[in-house]
Structures are given as structure tokens and as C-alpha cells.
């Protein structure tokens, strides 16, 4: 029963569309090698203000099926057997299932109330409850779909293919308020540059999303600091630090390198369109 439940949670939280492509449209300004392929090791492009330009479609590093099986065991064999198109094992990041997978269990800085929430959510999971959860942040960037960054002078946008989600990162000098009248699923973000690193502070979350497929929670007190560094044309270093004193005993940091998906784009995603799982899962 536990394995079946784990598989269900994995599938629901990973469902989505396959990568979209604007067919046969080479992106202008892309440095290319002699064979026409993008030169991923070329220098990072620069915006008019001289800062690195983060604009592009990006995909997190993937965790191979072999590594996923080593980390998560039998649930991966079942997921491979199901073989849902567009969410094959090997297209997700290992943190999509458990953001603490690299930690020893005894070192995870989770408070007892947060651990209890994880257990309660697993016990109450409804297999027929499909396409109702908001993937949230950062999980929407850890599944089988890419993200798109659009950098402008006073605002940077993050567009997630998962759930058509988006974030606005204001770079016009405003500061995060001390209190938020309307907590949000994706929080509120402001950004600044530290040399060639784009630093984003996000707060004002509601507590309705989770950090990963296991259901590690966060409270409305969560604050996240992200660091984006485009080290060359095709590679983006991405680091997140989470600070939620209500749920965790200390801040913790994860690093998730991204690679440019050149000559490509994100696509719209509607989970409920032609969704056929709910009726089958109700019969289980």
C-alpha cells in the first residue's frame, strides 16, 4: 500500500506536457558551431546595461533512471512500468521527490510539527485527487518541463510550463514589505545584482504548497534567496536557500544547475484537458 501510494503521489506531482518546440526556428543571436548547433560554451550574452542576460528557456539537470532507482528503490520500477508519456523517469530532478534526498535522515533539519504534516498528508492522500494541487515553488522547476526567463530592465519574469505558473521579480529598487496582505502561492520577489550574480529574495508565501513530492511543508514565514549565474551561453548555476523557522531548525541550501534549451520554447499546459486518470484511480 505504501509503495502504491508513493507511486501515485509521484505521478500526480509529475504530470505535465512534453517539451514544446517552435519547429525549425533557429533563435536569432545564438552563437553556433560549424555544424549549426548552438555553441553552449560561448560567452554569456549581455544585456544593454552590461549585466549577463538570463533570458532563455532552461531545463534543470536530470537525474538518470539508474540514479533514481538507487535513490528511491521500487517506486521507480513501478513508475517506469507505467510509462506515462511526457513524464518519463529520467526527465525529473531528484529533488522533485525529496528535497532532502542528499541528507542523512538524522541530519534533516525538520521540526516535529513539519514531520507530522508529512506523515498526515501521506495517510490522507486520495488517489482520485488529480490535477487539483498547485505545483508551487520550487517544485514547478523540478519536474519534466522547462522554465523560461525573460529579463527586462526593471522586471524579470519566470514562466513555468508546469501549470502555466509565473513569477514577477521586480528589479526597480522596491523592497519586500514586512507584512503581506495577501499571501501568494508563488510568493513575492525582488531582485538585485551582485556583480554577475542575480540575487532574488522571495517572501509572502501562503502555506498551501509543498517543497517536494513527499510533502515537505513550509509556512507563511518561508523566505527564499535564489542566486542565478549564467556562466556561459548554455549553462546556468542556480542556488536556493530556504529559511522557514516554523518548519525547519535552520536554513538549508540546494544547488540545481540548468542547461539552455536552445531553439525551443515552453508550451501551455492544462492538466485537466483530456484527463482520464481520475475514474481509473477511483476504482483502485
ZIGI-V346560 format. One record per residue. PSI is psi in whole degrees, -180 to 180 (none if undefined). Layout:
psi = [PSI & PSI]
This chain:
psi = [-43 & -43 & -42 & -42 & -42 & -43 & -44 & -48 & -41 & -47 & -45 & -42 & -9 & -4 & 145 & -168 & 156 & 164 & 136 & 161 & 132 & 98 & 134 & 38 & 96 & 129 & 125 & 144 & -1 & 123 & 137 & 154 & 179 & -29 & 3 & -9 & 149 & 140 & 95 & -17 & 7 & 163 & 149 & 139 & 158 & 143 & 168 & -27 & 3 & -9 & 156 & 140 & 115 & -3 & 134 & 174 & 127 & 148 & 132 & 158 & 143 & 155 & 123 & 155 & -40 & -43 & -38 & -41 & -38 & -40 & -39 & -6 & -140 & -29 & -30 & -39 & -41 & -40 & -39 & -38 & -40 & -44 & 52 & 124 & 139 & -8 & 35 & 147 & 133 & -2 & -2 & 169 & 148 & -29 & -12 & -30 & -44 & 108 & -15 & 21 & -25 & -2 & 151 & 139 & -38 & -13 & -9 & 126 & 45 & 139 & 156 & -38 & -35 & -41 & -38 & -37 & -41 & -47 & -42 & -42 & -39 & -39 & -29 & 3 & 134 & 112 & -22 & 2 & 76 & 142 & 34 & -23 & 141 & 128 & -36 & -172 & 124 & 5 & -29 & -15 & 14 & 1 & -142 & 12 & 151 & 174 & 164 & 130 & 131 & 112 & 124 & 170 & -38 & 4 & 135 & 133 & 138 & 119 & 124 & 130 & -36 & 119 & 13 & 32 & 158 & 159 & 141 & 125 & 109 & 130 & 29 & 13 & -8 & 156 & 156 & 135 & 161 & -30 & 151 & 123 & -31 & 91 & 143 & 155 & -41 & 4 & -172 & 137 & 141 & 149 & 157 & 163 & 134 & 96 & -117 & 14 & 128 & 118 & 125 & 129 & 131 & 135 & -174 & 29 & 150 & -179 & 27 & -4 & 170 & 165 & -21 & -180 & -24 & -17 & 22 & 124 & 173 & 161 & -180 & -9 & -5 & 135 & 139 & 135 & 122 & 147 & 120 & 129 & 113 & 100 & -22 & -169 & -39 & 6 & 134 & 119 & 130 & 123 & 137 & 134 & 124 & 134 & 108 & 88 & -17 & -27 & -23 & 147 & -18 & 161 & 154 & 154 & 141 & 152 & 130 & 89 & 146 & 153 & 141 & 135 & 86 & 151 & 40 & 175 & 167 & 167 & 161 & 150 & 125 & 107 & -36 & -9 & 120 & 29 & 125 & 3 & -33 & -49 & -38 & -42 & -30 & -23 & -10 & none]
